[in-house]
């Protein structure tokens, strides 16, 4: 098994530019790329593994991957489509309805979404006769947005140069959307500079990011992956936007959405002020010590305890003659949990996923075969590890028949629960 070690010297903090400390706050060792599912013919070939070491900037409090991997290494990843999740579609529809009502959007106001995926979010604005533009670097997703939803989409990576080109063409945005994008961006300075260029003088940028405090306190080791290079707190976000003459004006903490989310509202600094909700959240982080390594030290202890309990439960079940065991979810987060917990074919017979692009393949690293969700009803495994932890309620509802027939779901973190 081939492991790729240090590819280049660790860069300075990608938010503030200061030197990063040598000590990692969190280390998961070497893991395969989460969305690099394998065909049967690839099972005997070497698999590349890359380090996941998270370091905490002691200047701006941004937790970040020490060694982001190259874009070329990520090129083979199987794309994810927002429209495959009913709960995400419902979330987008409700949010679009609120923004349409509150932001005075109409035929003369442009809405731009960065990381627009298959266009499902922007479609809600387009249906209200609001001009929209998607910016999506994954070409297959950009094509789907145009073909299936008639959402104009640039198959481009968002940069400050692209923002300048759009502004020079007379396109500035009254509303910029970027949900679950900022954590993927290695070039943070350039990205935030592009936001400022593209945003109308009176415009608003609304972003959603995973909340690092929730990830740590819930032992969500599955959330950590090579592609998520930045882990944000309100403290680090406030500092980041201020350096670019933007202001984080308000923040909403959504603890039950996708494992814990921060919804950010950003405007030009000269025209903005901050709410008490934001300052209160930052004060709470300071008291909890999110800007110190001590806060992150508890993460490893909780994750190790969760791994031990899950392996013991599956091992005991496996020793019963004829018992089948499965997993639900074949995404990046599932891959992290399977590989870090060492859950291979000795403990799981198969993994199911709704995404047809992830079926009839093998999970990276552990080589557990994948299938469509109907396999649960066909095989009736005793336990199914719920690996799609952002969508627990959705999965439990979808699989009511499997559960009524005696199947049990295992929710592995933060504390093992049978559902």
Secondary structure as UniProt FT lines:
FT   TURN            14..16
FT   STRAND          26..31
FT   TURN            34..35
FT   HELIX           40..42
FT   TURN            43..44
FT   STRAND          49..56
FT   TURN            58..60
FT   STRAND          63..65
FT   HELIX           71..74
FT   TURN            75..76
FT   HELIX           82..84
FT   HELIX           86..102
FT   TURN            103..104
FT   TURN            107..108
FT   STRAND          111..114
FT   TURN            117..118
FT   HELIX           120..126
FT   TURN            127..129
FT   STRAND          132..135
FT   HELIX           139..149
FT   STRAND          153..154
FT   HELIX           160..168
FT   TURN            169..170
FT   STRAND          173..179
FT   HELIX           182..184
FT   HELIX           188..198
FT   STRAND          199..211
FT   HELIX           212..217
FT   TURN            218..219
FT   HELIX           221..223
FT   TURN            226..227
FT   STRAND          230..232
FT   HELIX           234..242
FT   TURN            243..245
FT   STRAND          246..254
FT   TURN            255..256
FT   TURN            258..259
FT   STRAND          261..268
FT   HELIX           269..271
FT   HELIX           276..288
FT   TURN            289..291
FT   HELIX           293..318
FT   TURN            321..322
FT   STRAND          325..328
FT   HELIX           332..340
FT   TURN            341..342
FT   TURN            345..347
FT   STRAND          350..352
FT   HELIX           356..358
FT   TURN            364..366
FT   STRAND          369..371
FT   HELIX           374..379
FT   STRAND          383..386
FT   HELIX           389..391
FT   HELIX           392..398
FT   HELIX           400..404
FT   TURN            405..406
FT   STRAND          408..411
FT   STRAND          417..418
//
